[in-house]
């Protein structure tokens, strides 16, 4: 809760939001305002990155050490 008082918090937990609404006597819809203009539009994937459902993908064999490799 200290992040709420010190400035603009990065996140607000749902439990904290419930407490705030109970103290203020309001609903969540009165506190949260949609700002769709601040959300960036999704960038369409290029053909080299996109794989349709059901199309085969390249499969890399796993090493025999039993450990997986980190993501690329």
C-alpha positions in Angstrom: 0.0 0.0 0.0 2.9 2.4 0.5 3.5 2.5 -3.2 0.0 3.9 -3.6 0.8 6.8 -1.2 4.3 7.6 -2.5 3.3 8.1 -6.2 2.0 6.2 -9.1 2.3 2.5 -8.4 3.2 0.0 -11.1 0.6 -2.5 -9.9 -2.3 -2.7 -7.6 -3.3 -6.1 -6.2 -6.9 -7.1 -6.3 -7.0 -7.5 -2.5 -5.8 -3.9 -2.2 -8.4 -2.7 -4.7 -11.1 -4.5 -2.7 -9.9 -2.7 0.5 -9.9 0.7 -1.3 -13.4 0.2 -2.6 -14.6 -0.8 0.8 -13.1 2.2 2.5 -14.4 4.6 -0.1 -17.7 3.0 -0.4 -17.5 2.7 -4.2 -17.3 0.1 -6.9 -14.3 -1.0 -9.0 -15.9 0.5 -12.1 -15.8 3.9 -10.4 -12.0 3.7 -9.8 -10.8 2.1 -13.0 -11.0 4.2 -16.1 -10.4 2.5 -19.5 -7.7 4.2 -21.6 -7.6 2.3 -24.9 -5.6 5.1 -26.6 -2.6 4.3 -24.3 -2.4 0.7 -25.4 -0.2 0.1 -28.4 -1.8 -1.6 -31.3 -0.5 -5.2 -31.9 2.1 -5.6 -34.7 1.2 -8.3 -37.2 3.7 -11.1 -37.4 5.9 -11.4 -40.5 5.6 -14.6 -42.6 8.9 -15.9 -41.4 7.7 -15.8 -37.8 4.1 -16.9 -38.2 3.2 -20.5 -38.3 -0.4 -21.5 -38.9 -2.0 -24.1 -36.7 -1.4 -27.5 -38.0 1.7 -26.7 -40.1 4.8 -28.5 -39.2 7.6 -26.7 -37.3 11.3 -27.4 -37.0 12.0 -29.5 -33.9 15.4 -29.4 -32.3 16.5 -32.6 -30.6 17.1 -32.5 -26.8 20.6 -33.1 -25.5 21.0 -36.5 -23.8 22.2 -34.9 -20.5 18.6 -34.6 -19.3 18.8 -30.8 -19.0 16.9 -28.5 -21.2 18.5 -25.6 -23.0 17.6 -21.9 -22.2 15.1 -20.2 -24.5 16.4 -18.6 -27.7 
